[in-house]
Amino acid sequence: MIAINNLSMSYPLEAGSLEVLSGVNMRIADGETVAIVGPSGSGKTTLLILLAGLEAPAAGSIAIDGEDITGLDADALADLRRDKLGIVFQSFHLVPSLTALGNVSLPIEIAGGNDARERARRLLERVGLAERAQHYPSQLSGGEQQRVAIARALAHSPNVLLADEPTGNLDLKTGAKIIEMLFELNAETGSTMVLVTHDTEIARRCQRVFYLDDGKLVEDSQHAVPA
């Protein structure tokens, strides 16, 4: 489902450049759950941003479902995210002028799906927010907003789910519930999941664990969960 070849990424500085990723290679099969761990500033979020096609790498290639996304233009990348990717950010990025129902139904409507509102209602019920469907993000707690964000990310049944520190802004109890729900929903949809986290206990729930540090990515077989 995902193939990364010799991927590198750097950012310009006043005195030279900052290399964030260097020669990263990875293969992820359809339906696998993969965690990427590493210290703060190691490039975990950058790697996820590149997988989402939100930035272009300095070198190397990324293929999703057999398609090299590094050569796609902005419109084609938008279509890719619409059709194949679900993204859960650390910050919820909900549309403040839309209700919970409106936020979840939006990607279905953009993709031209039928019965968007009804499908969104079922997802909100699944994440325990049926009674909050008509509430706006400002009227929801952090945990509720993240549940809406997860429902939105899965609304169009993506092939790949990308989650960037999905519990980073939540307290421990709420975060544990969010992670439990995220794995349950992902198992139900059968999508490939790439989860960026600093929490090794969360990472251990994934089938494979990769460690990113100093721009290099290595698989951590000691922490991998048997398939």
C-alpha positions as CSV (number, residue, x, y, z in Angstrom):
1,M,0.0,0.0,0.0
2,I,2.9,2.4,0.8
3,A,6.4,2.3,-0.7
4,I,9.0,4.9,0.3
5,N,12.3,4.9,-1.6
6,N,15.4,6.9,-0.5
7,L,13.3,9.7,0.8
8,S,15.1,12.9,2.0
9,M,13.8,16.2,3.3
10,S,15.6,19.4,4.3
11,Y,14.6,22.9,5.2
12,P,16.7,26.1,4.3
13,L,18.4,28.0,7.1
14,E,20.3,31.3,7.1
15,A,23.5,29.3,7.3
16,G,23.0,26.3,5.1
17,S,20.1,23.8,5.6
18,L,18.6,21.5,8.2
19,E,18.3,17.9,7.1
20,V,15.3,16.3,8.7
21,L,15.0,13.0,6.8
22,S,17.9,11.2,5.0
23,G,17.6,8.1,2.8
24,V,14.4,6.8,4.4
25,N,13.0,3.5,3.0
26,M,9.8,1.7,4.0
27,R,7.3,-0.8,2.8
28,I,3.8,-1.1,4.3
29,A,1.4,-3.8,3.2
30,D,-2.3,-3.3,2.7
31,G,-4.1,-3.4,6.1
32,E,-1.0,-3.1,8.3
33,T,-0.8,-0.9,11.3
34,V,2.5,0.8,11.7
35,A,3.9,3.1,14.4
36,I,6.6,5.7,13.9
37,V,8.3,6.7,17.2
38,G,11.3,8.8,18.0
39,P,12.4,11.9,20.0
40,S,10.8,15.3,19.5
41,G,12.2,17.0,16.4
42,S,13.3,13.7,14.8
43,G,11.1,14.2,11.7
44,K,8.1,12.1,12.5
45,T,5.5,14.7,11.6
46,T,7.5,15.7,8.5
47,L,7.4,12.1,7.3
48,L,3.6,12.1,7.8
49,I,3.2,15.4,6.0
50,L,5.1,14.0,3.0
51,L,3.0,10.8,3.0
52,A,-0.1,13.1,2.9
53,G,1.3,15.0,-0.1
54,L,1.2,18.3,1.8
55,E,4.8,19.0,1.0
56,A,7.2,17.7,-1.6
57,P,10.4,15.8,-0.6
58,A,13.9,17.1,-1.5
59,A,14.7,13.7,-3.0
60,G,13.2,10.2,-3.3
61,S,9.7,8.9,-4.0
62,I,6.5,7.9,-2.2
63,A,4.0,5.5,-3.8
64,I,0.5,5.0,-2.4
65,D,-1.5,2.1,-3.7
66,G,0.9,1.8,-6.6
67,E,0.9,5.5,-7.6
68,D,4.0,7.7,-7.2
69,I,2.6,10.8,-5.5
70,T,5.8,12.8,-5.6
71,G,5.2,13.7,-9.3
72,L,1.6,14.8,-8.8
73,D,0.4,18.4,-9.1
74,A,-1.7,20.1,-6.5
75,D,-5.0,19.1,-8.0
76,A,-4.0,15.5,-8.3
77,L,-2.8,15.5,-4.7
78,A,-6.1,16.9,-3.5
79,D,-7.9,14.1,-5.4
80,L,-5.6,11.6,-3.7
81,R,-6.4,12.9,-0.2
82,R,-10.1,13.0,-1.1
83,D,-10.2,9.4,-2.4
84,K,-7.6,7.4,-0.5
85,L,-6.3,9.2,2.6
86,G,-7.7,10.0,6.0
87,I,-5.7,12.3,8.2
88,V,-6.0,12.8,12.0
89,F,-3.9,15.7,13.2
90,Q,-2.7,16.5,16.7
91,S,-4.6,19.7,16.4
92,F,-8.2,18.8,15.4
93,H,-8.5,21.2,12.4
94,L,-12.3,21.1,12.5
95,V,-14.2,23.7,10.5
96,P,-15.5,26.1,13.2
97,S,-18.6,27.2,11.2
98,L,-19.8,23.6,10.8
99,T,-21.5,21.4,13.4
100,A,-20.0,18.0,14.3
101,L,-22.4,16.5,11.7
102,G,-21.3,19.0,9.1
103,N,-17.6,18.3,9.7
104,V,-18.0,14.5,9.4
105,S,-20.3,14.7,6.3
106,L,-18.0,17.2,4.5
107,P,-15.4,14.7,3.1
108,I,-18.3,12.4,1.9
109,E,-19.9,15.3,0.1
110,I,-16.6,16.4,-1.4
111,A,-16.1,12.8,-2.7
112,G,-19.6,12.8,-4.2
113,G,-20.9,10.1,-1.9
114,N,-24.6,9.4,-1.4
115,D,-26.4,9.9,1.9
116,A,-23.6,11.9,3.4
117,R,-25.6,13.2,6.4
118,E,-26.9,9.8,7.3
119,R,-23.5,8.1,7.0
120,A,-22.1,10.9,9.2
121,R,-24.8,10.4,11.8
122,R,-23.9,6.7,12.0
123,L,-20.2,7.5,12.5
124,L,-21.0,10.0,15.2
125,E,-23.1,7.4,16.9
126,R,-20.3,5.0,16.6
127,V,-17.9,7.4,18.4
128,G,-20.4,8.1,21.0
129,L,-21.4,11.6,19.9
130,A,-24.9,11.1,18.5
131,E,-26.3,13.6,20.9
132,R,-23.7,16.2,20.0
133,A,-24.3,16.1,16.2
134,Q,-25.6,19.7,16.1
135,H,-22.9,21.2,18.3
136,Y,-20.2,23.3,16.9
137,P,-16.5,22.6,17.7
138,S,-16.4,25.5,20.2
139,Q,-19.1,23.7,22.2
140,L,-17.2,20.4,22.4
141,S,-14.5,19.3,24.7
142,G,-11.0,18.4,23.4
143,G,-11.8,14.7,23.5
144,E,-15.1,15.2,21.7
145,Q,-13.4,17.3,19.0
146,Q,-10.8,14.5,18.5
147,R,-13.6,11.9,18.2
148,V,-15.2,14.1,15.5
149,A,-11.9,14.4,13.8
150,I,-11.4,10.6,13.7
151,A,-14.9,10.1,12.4
152,R,-14.3,12.7,9.7
153,A,-11.0,11.0,8.8
154,L,-12.7,7.6,8.3
155,A,-15.9,9.0,6.8
156,H,-15.0,8.3,3.2
157,S,-13.5,4.8,3.9
158,P,-9.9,5.7,3.1
159,N,-7.3,3.2,2.0
160,V,-4.7,4.8,4.3
161,L,-5.2,6.5,7.7
162,L,-2.5,8.8,8.8
163,A,-2.6,9.8,12.5
164,D,-0.2,12.4,14.0
165,E,0.0,12.2,17.8
166,P,-3.8,11.9,18.0
167,T,-3.7,12.1,21.8
168,G,-1.1,14.9,22.1
169,N,-3.6,17.5,23.3
170,L,-5.6,15.3,25.5
171,D,-5.4,14.2,29.2
172,L,-4.3,10.6,29.8
173,K,-7.8,9.1,30.5
174,T,-9.4,10.7,27.4
175,G,-6.3,9.9,25.3
176,A,-6.6,6.2,26.2
177,K,-10.2,6.1,25.2
178,I,-9.4,7.9,21.9
179,I,-6.7,5.4,21.1
180,E,-8.9,2.4,21.9
181,M,-11.6,3.8,19.6
182,L,-9.1,4.6,16.8
183,F,-7.8,1.0,16.7
184,E,-11.3,-0.4,16.8
185,L,-12.6,1.8,14.0
186,N,-9.5,1.1,11.9
187,A,-9.9,-2.6,12.4
188,E,-13.5,-2.4,11.2
189,T,-12.6,-0.5,8.1
190,G,-9.5,-2.6,7.3
191,S,-7.5,0.5,6.2
192,T,-3.7,0.7,6.5
193,M,-2.7,2.9,9.4
194,V,0.4,4.9,10.0
195,L,0.5,6.3,13.6
196,V,3.1,8.8,14.7
197,T,3.5,8.8,18.5
198,H,6.0,9.4,21.3
199,D,4.2,6.8,23.4
200,T,5.9,3.4,23.1
201,E,2.9,1.7,24.8
202,I,0.6,3.0,22.0
203,A,3.2,2.0,19.4
204,R,3.3,-1.6,20.8
205,R,-0.4,-2.0,19.7
206,C,0.7,-1.7,16.1
207,Q,1.9,-4.7,14.1
208,R,5.2,-3.0,13.2
209,V,7.2,-0.2,14.9
210,F,9.8,2.0,13.2
211,Y,12.2,4.3,15.1
212,L,13.2,7.6,13.6
213,D,16.2,9.6,14.8
214,D,18.7,11.8,13.2
215,G,16.9,11.5,9.9
216,K,17.3,7.7,9.8
217,L,14.4,5.2,10.0
218,V,14.9,1.7,11.3
219,E,12.4,-1.0,12.1
220,D,12.3,-1.9,15.8
221,S,11.6,-5.7,15.7
222,Q,11.8,-5.9,19.5
223,H,8.6,-3.8,19.9
224,A,6.7,-5.2,16.9
225,V,3.4,-6.9,17.7
226,P,3.1,-10.4,16.0
227,A,0.8,-10.4,13.1
